[in-house]
Amino acid sequence: MQQILIISGLILVLIGFFYPYLKKLPLGQLPGDIFIQSGNSSFAFPVVTCIVISIILSLILNFFK
């Protein structure tokens, strides 16, 4: 249990450190992502981005399994 918390904390620190670089990636703007804007409201549902992230995480987790 402690090992999972330590690894989760390290991952969050790494994401925070690399956030300026991760922000430049086109995630959330891939073809197939739904973005609706009308008036002063907007709705975003990144379908393809969720699928890509899911595949990447599955590959990483299966690699370390």
Residue pairs with C-beta under 8 A, 6 or more apart in sequence:
15 22
27 46
27 49
27 52
27 53
28 44
28 46
28 49
30 46
30 48
30 49
30 52
31 48
32 47
32 48
33 44
33 45
33 46
33 47
33 48
33 49
34 43
34 44
34 45
34 46
34 47
35 42
35 43
35 44
35 45
36 42
36 43
36 44
37 43
